[in-house]
């Protein structure tokens, strides 16, 4: 006789409980209640949600990961240290959520990300392929971060953004903040100021009706993910998400 318990099909009550937990987490994150933990029973909340986002302690980089993830060519664990000169790779059905200095990242599946900078100060991101959600703290005029993909060069300072990189086009959403979007190897550029996903763009390898920077839809990232990343840096997002109007796609982390 097997000791393994039979798998249980989730019920309507299970789904309702998960929804209630999600709404509570959105409310707590948006109000900043989880950043410092004052007045909260964090062990109880951790048991409820599995893991709470909060400022990463010194010497720690990886908040969560799934599947096959490599950092600097070696299999990554939650103890792996990521620096401003690391290379991060994910395979199919994999992801990693991490923080480096004043920046935090969700690296999607089938992605290759190369960081450049010094120690924990990231000054450049080379997104060779795949998807990346990222946030950075405020930077000065001469201290920004440059994001490069096969078709785009983007300058950011104190910004949340999402990008998907392929050989023929780049998707880029300035979730909030100011960015300068440029076409790699060409003179076309556009400055974007966004409060809340106001101006997503495609940056194309070949022109579309004479333009290589064209409007794009909102896709494949959520406000809850952005709130999580900012919490890993001890910050809050510069917008409020009403719990009853949260409609972005949900994910399994």
C-alpha positions as CSV (number, residue, x, y, z in Angstrom):
1,X,0.0,0.0,0.0
2,X,1.4,3.4,-1.0
3,X,1.8,6.1,1.7
4,X,1.3,8.8,-0.8
5,X,-1.9,10.8,-0.3
6,X,-4.2,11.2,-3.3
7,X,-4.1,14.6,-5.0
8,X,-7.0,16.8,-4.1
9,X,-8.8,18.9,-6.7
10,X,-8.9,22.6,-5.6
11,X,-12.4,23.7,-4.6
12,X,-14.2,27.0,-4.9
13,X,-13.4,27.6,-1.2
14,X,-9.6,27.2,-2.0
15,X,-9.9,29.7,-4.9
16,X,-11.7,32.2,-2.7
17,X,-9.0,31.9,0.0
18,X,-6.2,32.5,-2.5
19,X,-8.1,35.5,-3.9
20,X,-8.5,36.9,-0.4
21,X,-4.8,36.5,0.3
22,X,-3.9,38.2,-3.0
23,X,-6.1,41.2,-2.2
24,X,-4.6,41.5,1.3
25,X,-1.1,41.4,-0.1
26,X,-1.9,44.0,-2.7
27,X,-3.4,46.3,0.0
28,X,-0.5,45.8,2.4
29,X,2.1,46.4,-0.3
30,X,0.5,49.5,-1.7
31,X,0.3,51.0,1.8
32,X,3.9,50.2,2.6
33,X,2.9,48.0,5.6
34,X,5.3,45.2,4.6
35,X,8.4,47.2,4.1
36,X,9.3,47.6,7.7
37,X,6.9,45.2,9.4
38,X,6.0,47.6,12.2
39,X,2.9,46.3,14.0
40,X,2.7,43.1,11.9
41,X,3.2,39.5,12.8
42,X,5.6,38.7,10.0
43,X,6.0,35.0,10.8
44,X,2.2,34.6,10.6
45,X,2.1,36.6,7.3
46,X,5.0,34.5,5.9
47,X,3.1,31.3,6.8
48,X,0.0,32.8,5.0
49,X,1.7,33.8,1.8
50,X,4.8,31.6,1.7
51,X,7.2,34.5,1.5
52,X,7.0,38.2,2.0
53,X,8.9,40.8,-0.1
54,X,11.1,43.0,2.0
55,X,14.4,44.7,1.7
56,X,17.1,42.2,0.9
57,X,19.7,41.8,3.7
58,X,23.3,42.5,3.0
59,X,25.0,39.7,1.2
60,X,21.8,38.3,-0.3
61,X,20.6,38.7,-3.9
62,X,18.0,36.1,-4.8
63,X,14.5,36.4,-3.4
64,X,13.0,33.5,-5.3
65,X,13.7,31.3,-8.3
66,X,12.2,28.4,-10.2
67,X,13.6,25.9,-12.7
68,X,17.0,26.1,-14.2
69,X,18.7,29.4,-13.5
70,X,22.4,30.1,-13.9
71,X,24.4,33.1,-12.6
72,X,27.9,33.5,-14.1
73,X,27.6,30.0,-15.6
74,X,26.9,28.2,-12.3
75,X,23.5,26.9,-11.1
76,X,21.9,29.5,-9.0
77,X,20.4,29.0,-5.5
78,X,18.8,31.4,-3.0
79,X,22.3,31.9,-1.6
80,X,23.9,32.9,-4.9
81,X,25.4,36.4,-4.8
82,X,24.6,38.5,-7.9
83,X,26.9,41.5,-8.6
84,X,26.8,44.4,-11.1
85,X,29.0,42.3,-13.4
86,X,27.0,39.1,-13.4
87,X,25.4,37.2,-16.3
88,X,22.0,35.7,-15.5
89,X,20.4,32.9,-17.7
90,X,17.1,31.2,-17.4
91,X,15.7,28.1,-19.2
92,X,12.2,27.2,-20.2
93,X,9.7,27.3,-17.3
94,X,12.2,29.1,-15.1
95,X,12.5,32.5,-13.5
96,X,14.5,34.4,-10.9
97,X,13.6,37.4,-8.7
98,X,16.7,39.2,-7.4
99,X,18.1,42.5,-6.2
100,X,21.4,44.2,-6.8
101,X,22.2,47.5,-5.2
102,X,19.3,49.9,-5.8
103,X,17.8,47.7,-8.5
104,X,15.6,44.6,-8.5
105,X,14.7,42.3,-11.3
106,X,12.4,39.5,-12.5
107,X,14.1,37.6,-15.2
108,X,11.6,35.7,-17.2
109,X,12.1,32.2,-18.8
110,X,14.4,31.7,-21.7
111,X,16.3,34.9,-21.0
112,X,19.9,36.1,-21.0
113,X,20.7,39.2,-19.0
114,X,24.2,40.7,-18.7
115,X,24.8,43.4,-16.0
116,X,27.7,45.9,-16.1
117,X,28.9,48.2,-13.4
118,X,31.0,48.1,-10.3
119,X,30.4,46.0,-7.2
120,X,26.6,46.5,-6.5
121,X,26.1,49.6,-8.6
122,X,24.5,48.6,-11.9
123,X,25.2,51.0,-14.8
124,X,24.2,48.9,-17.7
125,X,21.9,46.0,-18.7
126,X,22.4,44.0,-21.9
127,X,19.2,42.1,-22.6
128,X,20.2,39.6,-25.2
129,X,17.0,37.7,-25.3
130,X,13.9,37.1,-23.2
131,X,11.9,39.2,-20.8
132,X,12.9,41.5,-17.8
133,X,10.9,43.5,-15.3
134,X,13.1,45.9,-13.3
135,X,13.0,48.9,-11.0
136,X,15.8,51.3,-10.0
137,X,16.2,54.1,-7.4
138,X,16.6,57.7,-8.4
139,X,19.8,58.4,-10.3
140,X,21.5,61.8,-11.0
141,X,22.0,63.2,-14.5
142,X,25.4,61.5,-14.9
143,X,24.5,58.3,-13.0
144,X,21.8,56.7,-15.1
145,X,21.5,53.1,-16.3
146,X,21.7,52.1,-20.0
147,X,19.6,49.2,-21.2
148,X,20.6,47.6,-24.5
149,X,18.8,45.0,-26.6
150,X,19.5,43.9,-30.2
151,X,17.3,46.8,-31.5
152,X,17.2,49.4,-28.8
153,X,19.2,51.6,-26.4
154,X,17.3,53.0,-23.5
155,X,18.5,55.4,-20.9
156,X,16.8,55.3,-17.5
157,X,17.0,57.1,-14.1
158,X,14.8,56.1,-11.2
159,X,12.4,54.0,-13.3
160,X,10.3,50.9,-13.4
161,X,10.2,49.2,-16.7
162,X,9.4,46.0,-18.6
163,X,11.2,44.8,-21.7
164,X,11.1,41.8,-24.1
165,X,14.0,41.3,-26.4
166,X,14.2,39.5,-29.7
167,X,16.4,39.9,-32.8
168,X,13.7,41.7,-34.9
169,X,12.1,43.9,-32.2
170,X,12.1,45.0,-28.6
171,X,9.0,45.7,-26.4
172,X,9.6,48.4,-23.8
173,X,7.1,49.7,-21.3
174,X,8.1,52.7,-19.1
175,X,5.9,51.6,-16.2
176,X,6.7,54.9,-14.3
177,X,9.5,57.5,-14.6
178,X,11.4,59.0,-17.5
179,X,13.2,57.1,-20.2
180,X,15.0,58.0,-23.4
181,X,14.3,55.3,-26.0
182,X,16.7,55.0,-29.0
183,X,17.0,52.7,-32.0
184,X,20.3,50.8,-31.9
185,X,22.6,52.1,-34.6
186,X,20.2,54.8,-35.8
187,X,19.3,58.4,-34.9
188,X,15.7,57.9,-34.1
189,X,14.8,58.4,-30.5
190,X,11.9,59.4,-28.2
191,X,11.7,60.6,-24.6
192,X,8.9,59.0,-22.6
193,X,7.5,60.3,-19.3
194,X,5.1,57.9,-17.7
195,X,3.1,57.7,-14.5
196,X,1.5,54.3,-14.9
197,X,2.3,52.3,-18.1
198,X,1.3,55.3,-20.2
199,X,3.4,54.7,-23.4
200,X,4.6,51.2,-24.2
201,X,6.6,51.0,-27.4
202,X,7.9,48.6,-30.0
203,X,11.4,49.3,-31.2
204,X,11.7,47.6,-34.6
205,X,14.7,46.3,-36.6
206,X,12.9,47.5,-39.8
207,X,10.8,50.6,-40.1
208,X,7.0,50.4,-40.1
209,X,5.6,53.3,-42.3
210,X,9.0,55.1,-41.8
211,X,9.1,54.7,-38.0
212,X,11.0,52.2,-35.9
213,X,9.6,53.4,-32.5
214,X,5.9,52.7,-32.6
215,X,3.1,52.4,-30.0
216,X,2.5,49.0,-28.4
217,X,-0.1,47.5,-26.0
218,X,0.4,46.8,-22.3
219,X,1.5,43.2,-22.0
220,X,3.0,40.5,-19.8
221,X,3.7,42.3,-16.5
222,X,1.8,43.3,-13.4
223,X,1.6,46.0,-10.8
224,X,1.9,43.4,-8.1
225,X,5.3,42.4,-9.5
226,X,6.5,46.0,-9.6
227,X,5.3,46.4,-5.9
228,X,7.3,43.3,-5.0
229,X,10.4,44.5,-6.7
230,X,10.3,47.9,-5.0
231,X,9.7,46.3,-1.7
232,X,13.0,44.3,-2.2
233,X,14.7,47.6,-2.4
234,X,12.9,49.1,0.6
235,X,10.8,51.4,-1.5
236,X,7.2,51.7,-2.7
237,X,5.7,52.2,-6.2
238,X,4.7,55.8,-7.0
239,X,1.1,54.8,-7.6
240,X,-1.8,53.2,-5.7
241,X,-3.5,50.0,-7.0
242,X,-7.1,49.8,-5.8
243,X,-7.7,46.2,-4.8
244,X,-11.0,46.0,-6.6
245,X,-9.5,47.2,-9.9
246,X,-6.4,45.0,-10.1
247,X,-6.9,43.4,-13.5
248,X,-3.3,42.6,-14.6
249,X,-2.5,39.0,-15.4
250,X,-1.5,36.9,-12.4
251,X,1.5,34.6,-12.2
252,X,2.6,31.7,-10.0
253,X,4.9,33.8,-7.8
